[in-house]
Amino acid sequence: MNLIKVAIAKLLTAAGVTGAIDFSSPPKPELGDLAFACFDLAKEQKINPAEAAKNLAGKIKPGGLVEKTEAMGSYVNFYLNAPELAKFILSGKKIARKSGKKIMVEYSQPNTHKEFHVGHLRNACIGGAVVELLKQTGNKVIAANYIGDIGAHVAKCLWYIKKFKADEMPTDNLGGWLGKMYTESAQKLEANPEYKNEVDEVLRNLESRDKEWTEFWAKTRAASLDEFKRIYKLLGNNFDVWFFESEEEKRGKEIVGELLKKGVAKKGEGGAIIVDLSEYGLDIFLVLKSDGSSLYSTKDLALTEKKFKKYKVDESVVIIDSRQGFYFKQLFKTLELAGWKKQLVCLTYEFVRLPEGAMSSRHGNVILFEDIYNEVLSAVKNEVVSRHADWDEKKAVDTAHVVTLAAIKFDMLKHPTDKVIEFNVKEAMSFDGCTGPYILYTVARISSMLRKAGVKKINAGRELALLTAVEEKKLALKIGEFDEAIVRAAEKLNPSVITKYAYDLAKVYSEFYTNCQVLDNDDEKLTEARLALSLAAKNTLQNTLKLLLIETVEEM
């Protein structure tokens, strides 16, 4: 609920309404600004809803924020006073946030020895936004990354390099080259399954800390991590904690032993350690291979324990590809059976498609983040240069960089997490529609107008009484919905709520700008009031984009 609704809710409480108070928007602007349904009130008073609405409307006297109330069927509709509304919105008041929980958000989780593709990008964008949303709603948040720096994929890559590419290792861009080697190794093994035993031997050597293989692993791992950190810096993702699979293996095997003693786990056919979750509809959960080698599950058991014991968090949120959703249900159920009582949340997101289908780093048909970034950057820079031939190279490149990241991030975030994305570069970088560049353009247009007016700070004061147009009231109402959008997005762990709000606010501002002359009119006081409303819209858009880790520019 935003501050406006809180103020109206107080009036309803004073008029005798008890219990939860919620509002809806009337179907047409001429029917009011907010509507309160009287069904529960009617049931409590044992009268019909229309009569309850009529009685309630009569108890609320006009004044201040409320211009008038009307009973319309089973609803009481509120018409707000536009100048008072603007004053209310521009006062800078905020809803006080209660102290929340200590939450660890684990996201991104790329594997070393692979390339950072657009699927990783979606995870990084969602995770960064979820961290900001949870912080804004009063929680203490620890942003964590869990790097897959050991396991079968690493063994495949290192085996392939040693066997076929030992003399071809580059000195530059080693991280990117390793990703290509992983793809080639997977294809080689698919065509020659007889090599599988050699890869298994490499994995055992890595887990037993064989000196030669460990040194080779450490060198290549460092190159991958350097590449990831460079990309995170570009994207604006900051992590408080870095976890690594290689550090969780020992404790993970110990926990598997404890599960055996508790009877939660048992030996399956062939000697592998399993947890039978069939009665819960979750099949068989493998927690240790028959040869004693660890699995993702082995290490995830240890990681979960570490999060709560070492960092004392109240809740753990893990953001992962939906194709891992079943695995995490198995993991969480296993922990529950072992006596785990802490709050575990798994936020899944659907994958990103190429136009011709799903991606797979194993088959090499992935869209790499770097390729997307460079393609969009080139196109945006050309657009910027065509619009501003007088700009120097640095200004053009810096602006293109911000617009490029806004285009990419906004497109990753505007889709609900349960929707598959088919990434379209042209659509993402469009300056029209629900896109990052459109929101940035709106901010830049307002900035340009404020510069033209020679205004840095505005204190409109009594001039706000002049804001009586429908578009002015609509803009003030939309600005006032910001806090509510944050709470809704945080509760659902869904950043697309914020992208929709940003787009809706930009559209409402465009209507205001088109229909309400801000500059060059005959009334200086009205100009000042409209500039104040414009500045509030700009600040709100910037704050909205900040939640999405998107920067803005003053000129476009």
Secondary structure, 3 states (H helix, E strand, C coil): CCHHHHHHHHHHHHCCCCCCCCCECCCCHHHCCEEEECHHHHHHHCCCHHHHHHHHHHHCCCECCEEEEEEECCEEEEEECHHHHHHHHHCCCCCCCCCCCEEEEECCCCECCCCCEHHHHHHHHHHHHHHHHHHHCCCEEEEEEEEECCCHHHHHHHHHHHHHHCCCCCCCCHHHHHHHHHHHHHHHHHHCHHHHHHHHHHHHHHHCCCHHHHHHHHHHHHHHHHHHHHHHHHHCCCCCEEEEHHHCHHHHHHHHHHHHHHCCCEECHHHCEEEECHHHCCCEEEEECCCCCCCHHHHHHHHHHHHHHHHCCCEEEEEEEHHHHHHHHHHHHHHHHCCCCCEEEEEEECCEEECCEECCCCCCCCCEHHHHHHHHHHHHHHHHHHHCCCCCHHHHHHHHHHHHHHHHHHHHHCCCCCCCEECCHHHHCCCCCCCHHHHHHHHHHHHHHHHHHCCCCCCCHHHHHHCCCHHHHHHHHHHHCHHHHHHHHHHHCCCHHHHHHHHHHHHHHHHHHHHCCCCCCCCHHHHHHHHHHHHHHHHHHHHHHHHCCCCCCCCC
